Amino acid sequence: MKNTLISPTSGKNLNVKIPYKPQPYQQEIEDSPARFKVAIMGRRAGKTEMALNLVIDRAMHNPGRFWIVAPSYRQGKSIIWNRLKSLVKNDPYWEFNESELSAKHKAANTCIEIKGADNEDNLKGVGLNGLIMDEAAFVKANVWPEILRPMLADSRGWALFISTPKGRNWLYDLYTKSDPEWHSWHYPTSINKYISKDEIEQAKKDMPEHLYLQEFEARFLDDSSSVFKGVKTCTVGELTPPVAGRLYVMGVDLARYMDFTVLTVIDSVTRAVVALERFQDIKWTEQKLRIQSLAARYNNAMCVIDSTGVGDPITEDLANSNISLFYGDDGKPGFKFTNESKTQLIEQLAIAIEQRQITFPAIDVLINELMDYEYSLTVGGRVQYSAPSGRNDDCVCSLALAVWGIRRQLHEAQVMIERDKVIDADRQGRGEAVNPIEEFETQYTGY
């Protein structure tokens, strides 16, 4: 990458320095003579940093108008725009327009603009010398062929698509395109020497397998937008009455008007959904009675209740009744939804379904919600889970809360087994006890 710029108007050497040293795989992409480039890379593999430095270099040496298009305006402003300014802040020739997200270089007569693909009307009307599409897989399929591609025609401009995959969508078609003007690359996160192997291994343990393969290995997967893999294999059996002496957990997702309140009961031994109730537009007093009634029916089932927002006072009221409740690490009853806690909750459910650790009957509303559930990337690049726009996820959240309770319950049982066996070993003078974790895993496989 060149480090100096000769002004096209005055011929003066501007001594522009680019504080960037590409890694070999980044250099390979930058040096390729292909007009159109598709770089499929794992999360944190250095794709955005590479793209920013590339467009700065091209803009300085071949002046004109250049765009960086993000999936949303917010994402472009909070991540790409701020990073762009930090890279060129020591060059006094750059001028920044915060309202338009444009950076103009006075000496070189060149301009770099940040755009969001969520507002297509703002992407029309100008010619471009070059274009970066950041996280291209998350941009609507029509944006490239209908809007952006024609803008490169007059100047025979270039384009670089960088992204993690999201199923075999339109970006996959570009990635596999056979054309002399196109070239593609594929790199997992591990290619980046600045990301530790331990971090990648931990992500592999913490994430559902399909999500890890897509986000860190950068693999194109079929039906990748769906969060839950293996729903059909988990769909067996019927709702069943309680068994005397059996331990049950109930997940409670609360709603008042627009959404539904859903109660889902799981058997802690078979880990099968044995009861599910769904209702809407019922007064809180009646909802509390229904929760108490179903919990009592299933041997005073431990209730994991969504205590976020309006659920907080309801959970507090239920804590004063004769009902068994899940208590969080803060010592308060209920489960509070935050971006982080919901991610953990949903990914735990995804793992349970993927590994067939739970089963549920063919309840249409539950199956449909599970099949429709999807994920997206936040402005900060984090995974965010939700139902598609205009659809519900109450059954998903209720089931996820029940699974959370089952796992917490079994974990506590494991700790008790370990403690009791150690105490018994000490009392009998037998030395080391039988490994309690191995015995527990024999009894409760899958967790």
C-alpha positions as CSV (number, residue, x, y, z in Angstrom):
1,M,0.0,0.0,0.0
2,K,1.4,3.4,-1.0
3,N,2.3,5.9,1.8
4,T,2.5,9.2,-0.2
5,L,0.1,11.1,-2.3
6,I,0.9,13.4,-5.3
7,S,-1.8,16.0,-5.6
8,P,-3.5,15.7,-9.0
9,T,-4.0,19.4,-9.2
10,S,-0.7,20.9,-8.0
11,G,1.7,18.0,-8.3
12,K,2.8,18.6,-4.8
13,N,4.0,15.7,-2.6
14,L,1.5,15.7,0.3
15,N,3.3,13.1,2.3
16,V,0.1,11.4,3.5
17,K,0.9,8.5,5.8
18,I,-1.5,5.6,6.3
19,P,-0.8,4.0,9.8
20,Y,-1.7,0.5,8.7
21,K,0.3,-2.6,8.1
22,P,-1.8,-5.4,6.5
23,Q,-1.4,-9.0,7.4
24,P,-0.6,-11.3,4.5
25,Y,-4.2,-12.4,3.8
26,Q,-5.3,-8.7,3.8
27,Q,-2.5,-7.8,1.5
28,E,-3.5,-10.5,-0.9
29,I,-7.0,-9.1,-1.2
30,E,-5.8,-5.5,-1.6
31,D,-3.3,-6.5,-4.3
32,S,-5.7,-8.4,-6.4
33,P,-6.4,-6.8,-9.8
34,A,-10.0,-8.0,-9.8
35,R,-12.6,-5.3,-10.3
36,F,-15.1,-6.9,-8.0
37,K,-13.9,-8.7,-4.8
38,V,-15.8,-10.8,-2.3
39,A,-14.1,-11.4,1.0
40,I,-16.0,-13.8,3.3
41,M,-14.4,-13.7,6.7
42,G,-15.1,-14.7,10.3
43,R,-16.1,-12.3,12.9
44,R,-13.2,-10.1,14.1
45,A,-11.0,-11.3,11.2
46,G,-10.0,-7.7,10.4
47,K,-12.3,-7.2,7.4
48,T,-13.6,-3.7,8.2
49,E,-10.1,-2.4,9.1
50,M,-8.8,-3.8,5.9
51,A,-11.6,-2.3,3.8
52,L,-11.3,1.2,5.4
53,N,-7.6,1.4,4.7
54,L,-8.1,0.2,1.2
55,V,-10.7,2.8,0.4
56,I,-8.6,5.6,1.9
57,D,-5.6,4.5,-0.2
58,R,-7.7,4.3,-3.4
59,A,-9.3,7.6,-2.7
60,M,-6.0,9.4,-2.2
61,H,-4.3,8.0,-5.3
62,N,-7.3,7.9,-7.6
63,P,-9.5,10.8,-6.6
64,G,-13.2,10.7,-6.9
65,R,-16.3,9.7,-4.9
66,F,-16.2,6.5,-2.8
67,W,-18.9,5.0,-0.6
68,I,-18.9,2.6,2.3
69,V,-22.3,1.0,2.6
70,A,-23.4,-0.6,5.9
71,P,-26.6,-2.6,6.6
72,S,-27.9,0.3,8.6
73,Y,-27.2,4.0,9.0
74,R,-26.7,3.6,12.7
75,Q,-24.1,0.9,12.2
76,G,-22.3,3.0,9.6
77,K,-22.2,6.0,11.9
78,S,-21.2,4.3,15.1
79,I,-18.6,2.0,13.8
80,I,-17.3,2.8,10.4
81,W,-17.5,6.6,10.5
82,N,-15.7,6.9,13.8
83,R,-13.0,4.6,12.7
84,L,-12.6,6.4,9.4
85,K,-12.0,9.7,11.2
86,S,-9.5,8.2,13.6
87,L,-7.4,6.8,10.7
88,V,-7.1,10.1,8.9
89,K,-7.2,12.5,11.9
90,N,-3.6,13.5,11.6
91,D,-4.0,14.7,8.0
92,P,-5.1,18.4,8.0
93,Y,-6.5,18.2,4.4
94,W,-9.5,16.1,5.5
95,E,-12.8,17.9,6.3
96,F,-15.6,16.0,8.0
97,N,-19.4,16.6,7.6
98,E,-21.1,15.0,10.6
99,S,-24.6,15.4,9.2
100,E,-23.8,13.8,5.9
101,L,-21.1,11.4,7.2
102,S,-18.7,12.5,4.4
103,A,-15.0,13.1,4.5
104,K,-13.5,15.3,1.8
105,H,-9.8,15.7,1.1
106,K,-9.2,19.3,-0.1
107,A,-5.9,18.7,-1.8
108,A,-6.8,15.5,-3.5
109,N,-10.3,16.5,-4.4
110,T,-11.6,13.2,-3.2
111,C,-14.5,12.2,-1.0
112,I,-15.5,9.1,1.1
113,E,-19.1,8.9,2.3
114,I,-20.8,6.5,4.7
115,K,-24.2,5.2,3.8
116,G,-26.9,2.9,5.3
117,A,-28.7,0.4,3.2
118,D,-31.8,0.5,5.4
119,N,-32.9,3.7,3.5
120,E,-32.7,2.8,-0.2
121,D,-33.9,6.2,-1.4
122,N,-30.7,7.7,-0.1
123,L,-28.6,5.5,-2.2
124,K,-29.6,6.8,-5.6
125,G,-28.5,9.5,-8.0
126,V,-24.6,9.7,-8.1
127,G,-21.7,8.0,-9.8
128,L,-19.1,6.2,-7.8
129,N,-15.4,5.4,-8.4
130,G,-15.4,2.7,-5.7
131,L,-17.6,1.0,-3.2
132,I,-17.2,-1.0,0.0
133,M,-20.2,-3.1,1.2
134,D,-19.7,-3.9,4.9
135,E,-21.5,-7.0,6.3
136,A,-23.0,-7.4,2.9
137,A,-24.9,-10.5,3.7
138,F,-27.2,-8.5,6.0
139,V,-28.1,-6.0,3.2
140,K,-31.3,-6.6,1.1
141,A,-30.8,-8.6,-2.1
142,N,-32.0,-5.8,-4.5
143,V,-29.6,-3.1,-3.2
144,W,-26.5,-4.3,-5.2
145,P,-28.0,-5.1,-8.6
146,E,-30.7,-2.5,-8.8
147,I,-29.1,0.5,-7.0
148,L,-25.4,0.3,-6.5
149,R,-24.1,-1.6,-9.5
150,P,-25.4,1.0,-12.0
151,M,-23.6,3.8,-10.1
152,L,-20.2,2.2,-11.0
153,A,-20.9,2.1,-14.7
154,D,-19.7,5.5,-15.9
155,S,-16.3,5.3,-14.2
156,R,-15.9,1.6,-14.4
157,G,-15.6,1.7,-10.7
158,W,-14.7,-1.2,-8.4
159,A,-16.5,-2.9,-5.4
160,L,-15.4,-4.9,-2.4
161,F,-17.9,-7.0,-0.5
162,I,-16.9,-8.0,3.0
163,S,-19.0,-10.0,5.3
164,T,-19.6,-13.0,7.5
165,P,-22.2,-15.3,5.8
166,K,-25.9,-15.5,6.5
167,G,-27.1,-18.5,4.7
168,R,-26.8,-19.1,1.0
169,N,-28.3,-15.8,0.0
170,W,-27.4,-13.3,-2.8
171,L,-23.9,-12.8,-1.4
172,Y,-23.3,-16.6,-1.8
173,D,-24.2,-16.2,-5.4
174,L,-21.6,-13.5,-5.8
175,Y,-19.0,-15.5,-3.8
176,T,-19.4,-18.5,-6.3
177,K,-19.6,-16.3,-9.4
178,S,-17.5,-17.4,-12.3
179,D,-16.4,-14.3,-14.1
180,P,-12.9,-12.9,-14.9
181,E,-13.7,-9.6,-13.3
182,W,-14.6,-11.2,-10.0
183,H,-12.5,-12.9,-7.3
184,S,-13.4,-14.4,-3.9
185,W,-11.7,-15.3,-0.7
186,H,-12.7,-17.2,2.4
187,Y,-10.9,-16.8,5.8
188,P,-12.0,-17.9,9.3
189,T,-11.5,-15.7,12.4
190,S,-8.4,-17.7,13.3
191,I,-6.5,-16.2,10.3
192,N,-6.2,-13.0,12.4
193,K,-3.1,-13.3,14.5
194,Y,-4.4,-10.7,16.9
195,I,-7.3,-12.9,18.1
196,S,-6.2,-15.5,20.6
197,K,-6.9,-19.2,20.1
198,D,-8.3,-19.4,23.6
199,E,-10.9,-16.8,22.8
200,I,-12.0,-18.8,19.7
201,E,-12.1,-22.0,21.6
202,Q,-14.3,-20.4,24.3
203,A,-16.7,-19.1,21.7
204,K,-16.9,-22.6,20.3
205,K,-18.0,-23.9,23.7
206,D,-20.4,-21.1,24.4
207,M,-22.3,-20.9,21.0
208,P,-24.6,-23.3,19.2
209,E,-22.6,-25.2,16.6
210,H,-24.2,-23.8,13.5
211,L,-23.7,-20.2,14.8
212,Y,-20.1,-20.9,15.6
213,L,-19.5,-22.4,12.1
214,Q,-21.0,-19.4,10.5
215,E,-19.7,-16.6,12.6
216,F,-16.1,-17.9,13.3
217,E,-15.5,-20.4,10.5
218,A,-17.3,-18.2,8.0
219,R,-19.1,-21.1,6.5
220,F,-22.2,-20.8,4.2
221,L,-24.9,-22.9,5.8
222,D,-28.4,-23.8,4.6
223,D,-31.3,-22.2,6.4
224,S,-28.8,-20.2,8.3
225,S,-31.1,-17.4,9.5
226,S,-33.0,-19.9,11.7
227,V,-31.6,-20.0,15.2
228,F,-32.9,-23.4,16.2
229,K,-31.6,-26.4,14.4
230,G,-33.2,-29.8,14.9
231,V,-36.7,-28.7,15.9
232,K,-38.3,-31.6,14.0
233,T,-36.2,-34.3,15.7
234,C,-37.3,-32.8,19.1
235,T,-41.0,-32.9,18.1
236,V,-42.3,-36.1,19.7
237,G,-44.8,-37.2,22.3
238,E,-47.9,-35.6,23.9
239,L,-48.8,-33.4,26.8
240,T,-49.0,-35.5,29.9
241,P,-50.4,-35.2,33.4
242,P,-48.1,-34.9,36.4
243,V,-46.4,-38.0,38.0
244,A,-46.4,-38.2,41.7
245,G,-43.1,-37.2,43.3
246,R,-41.7,-35.9,40.0
247,L,-39.9,-32.6,39.9
248,Y,-41.1,-30.0,37.3
249,V,-40.0,-26.6,36.1
250,M,-42.3,-24.0,34.6
251,G,-41.2,-21.1,32.3
252,V,-43.5,-18.1,32.5
253,D,-43.4,-15.3,29.8
254,L,-45.8,-12.5,30.9
255,A,-47.9,-10.2,28.7
256,R,-51.0,-8.1,29.1
257,Y,-52.5,-6.9,25.9
258,M,-50.5,-7.1,22.6
259,D,-48.6,-10.3,23.2
260,F,-49.5,-13.6,24.9
261,T,-48.7,-15.0,28.4
262,V,-47.3,-18.5,28.0
263,L,-46.7,-21.1,30.7
264,T,-44.5,-24.1,29.7
265,V,-43.9,-27.0,32.0
266,I,-40.9,-29.4,31.6
267,D,-40.4,-32.7,33.4
268,S,-36.9,-32.6,35.0
269,V,-36.4,-36.4,34.5
270,T,-37.5,-36.9,30.9
271,R,-36.9,-33.2,29.9
272,A,-40.1,-33.3,27.9
273,V,-42.6,-30.5,27.7
274,V,-45.7,-31.8,29.5
275,A,-47.9,-28.8,29.7
276,L,-48.3,-25.5,27.8
277,E,-50.9,-22.7,28.3
278,R,-51.2,-19.6,26.2
279,F,-53.6,-16.7,26.8
280,Q,-54.1,-13.0,26.1
281,D,-55.9,-9.9,27.4
282,I,-56.5,-11.3,30.9
283,K,-56.2,-9.2,34.1
284,W,-53.1,-9.7,36.2
285,T,-55.1,-11.1,39.1
286,E,-56.5,-13.9,36.8
287,Q,-53.0,-14.5,35.3
288,K,-51.5,-15.0,38.8
289,L,-54.2,-17.5,39.7
290,R,-53.5,-19.4,36.5
291,I,-49.8,-19.5,37.2
292,Q,-50.4,-20.7,40.8
293,S,-52.9,-23.3,39.6
294,L,-50.7,-24.9,36.9
295,A,-47.6,-24.8,39.2
296,A,-49.6,-26.5,42.0
297,R,-51.0,-29.1,39.6
298,Y,-47.4,-30.1,38.7
299,N,-46.2,-30.8,42.2
300,N,-45.5,-27.2,43.0
301,A,-43.3,-26.7,39.9
302,M,-40.4,-24.3,40.3
303,C,-41.4,-21.2,38.2
304,V,-38.9,-19.2,36.2
305,I,-40.8,-16.0,35.5
306,D,-39.8,-13.1,33.2
307,S,-39.6,-10.3,35.8
308,T,-38.6,-7.6,33.3
309,G,-40.7,-4.4,33.3
310,V,-44.4,-5.2,34.2
311,G,-43.3,-8.7,35.3
312,D,-41.4,-7.3,38.3
313,P,-44.4,-6.5,40.6
314,I,-46.2,-9.7,39.4
315,T,-43.2,-11.8,40.4
316,E,-43.0,-10.0,43.7
317,D,-46.6,-10.7,44.4
318,L,-46.2,-14.4,43.5
319,A,-43.1,-14.5,45.9
320,N,-45.5,-13.9,48.7
321,S,-47.8,-16.7,47.7
322,N,-47.3,-20.5,48.2
323,I,-45.3,-21.0,45.0
324,S,-41.8,-22.1,44.3
325,L,-39.8,-19.4,42.4
326,F,-36.4,-19.2,40.7
327,Y,-34.2,-16.6,42.3
328,G,-31.4,-14.8,40.3
329,D,-27.9,-14.1,41.4
330,D,-29.1,-10.7,42.8
331,G,-31.3,-12.6,45.3
332,K,-34.5,-11.4,43.7
333,P,-37.2,-13.7,42.2
334,G,-37.5,-14.0,38.5
335,F,-35.4,-13.7,35.4
336,K,-34.6,-10.2,34.0
337,F,-34.1,-9.8,30.3
338,T,-31.2,-7.8,29.1
339,N,-29.4,-8.0,25.8
340,E,-26.7,-10.2,27.4
341,S,-29.1,-12.4,29.5
342,K,-31.4,-13.0,26.5
343,T,-28.5,-14.0,24.3
344,Q,-27.4,-16.6,27.0
345,L,-31.0,-17.8,27.4
346,I,-31.7,-18.3,23.7
347,E,-28.3,-19.9,22.9
348,Q,-28.8,-22.3,25.8
349,L,-32.2,-23.3,24.3
350,A,-30.6,-23.6,20.8
351,I,-27.9,-26.0,22.2
352,A,-30.6,-28.0,24.0
353,I,-32.6,-28.4,20.7
354,E,-29.6,-29.0,18.5
355,Q,-28.4,-31.8,20.8
356,R,-31.9,-33.1,21.4
357,Q,-31.7,-32.6,25.2
358,I,-35.4,-31.7,25.3
359,T,-38.5,-32.8,23.5
360,F,-41.9,-31.2,22.9
361,P,-45.2,-32.2,21.3
362,A,-46.3,-30.9,17.9
363,I,-47.9,-27.7,19.2
364,D,-48.3,-25.6,16.1
365,V,-47.8,-22.2,17.7
366,L,-44.6,-23.4,19.4
367,I,-43.2,-25.1,16.4
368,N,-43.9,-22.1,14.2
369,E,-42.2,-19.7,16.6
370,L,-39.2,-21.9,16.8
371,M,-38.9,-22.3,13.1
372,D,-39.3,-18.6,12.4
373,Y,-37.0,-17.3,15.1
374,E,-34.0,-15.5,13.7
375,Y,-30.9,-13.4,14.6
376,S,-29.3,-10.2,13.4
377,L,-26.2,-8.1,14.1
378,T,-26.5,-5.1,16.4
379,V,-24.7,-1.8,15.7
380,G,-21.8,-3.0,17.8
381,G,-21.6,-6.3,15.9
382,R,-23.3,-8.4,18.6
383,V,-25.8,-11.2,17.8
384,Q,-29.3,-10.2,18.7
385,Y,-32.2,-12.7,18.7
386,S,-35.9,-12.0,18.0
387,A,-39.0,-13.1,16.2
388,P,-39.5,-11.7,12.7
389,S,-41.2,-8.3,12.5
390,G,-44.9,-8.6,13.3
391,R,-44.7,-12.1,14.9
392,N,-44.6,-13.4,18.4
393,D,-41.8,-15.1,20.4
394,D,-43.8,-15.7,23.7
395,C,-43.7,-19.5,23.3
396,V,-39.9,-19.4,22.6
397,C,-39.2,-17.3,25.6
398,S,-41.4,-19.4,27.9
399,L,-39.7,-22.6,26.7
400,A,-36.2,-21.0,27.1
401,L,-37.0,-20.0,30.7
402,A,-38.1,-23.5,31.5
403,V,-34.9,-25.0,30.0
404,W,-32.9,-22.4,32.0
405,G,-34.6,-23.6,35.2
406,I,-34.0,-27.2,34.4
407,R,-30.3,-26.6,33.8
408,R,-30.0,-24.5,37.0
409,Q,-31.9,-27.2,39.0
410,L,-29.7,-30.0,37.7
411,H,-26.5,-27.9,38.3
412,E,-27.6,-27.4,41.9
413,A,-28.3,-31.2,42.2
414,Q,-24.8,-31.9,40.9
415,V,-23.3,-29.6,43.5
416,M,-25.3,-31.3,46.3
417,I,-24.2,-34.8,45.1
418,E,-20.6,-33.7,45.0
419,R,-20.8,-32.2,48.5
420,D,-22.6,-35.2,50.0
421,K,-20.2,-37.7,48.5
422,V,-17.1,-35.8,49.8
423,I,-18.6,-35.6,53.2
424,D,-19.5,-39.3,53.2
425,A,-16.0,-40.2,52.0
426,D,-14.4,-38.2,54.8
427,R,-16.7,-39.7,57.4
428,Q,-16.0,-43.3,56.3
429,G,-12.3,-42.7,56.0
430,R,-12.2,-44.1,52.5
431,G,-10.1,-41.3,51.1
432,E,-11.2,-39.8,47.8
433,A,-14.9,-40.2,46.9
434,V,-16.2,-41.6,43.6
435,N,-16.2,-38.8,41.0
436,P,-19.6,-37.2,41.6
437,I,-19.6,-35.4,38.2
438,E,-19.2,-38.7,36.3
439,E,-22.1,-40.3,38.3
440,F,-24.3,-37.2,37.8
441,E,-23.7,-37.2,34.1
442,T,-24.6,-40.9,33.9
443,Q,-28.0,-40.1,35.5
444,Y,-28.6,-36.9,33.7
445,T,-27.1,-37.1,30.2
446,G,-27.0,-34.1,28.0
447,Y,-26.4,-31.5,30.7
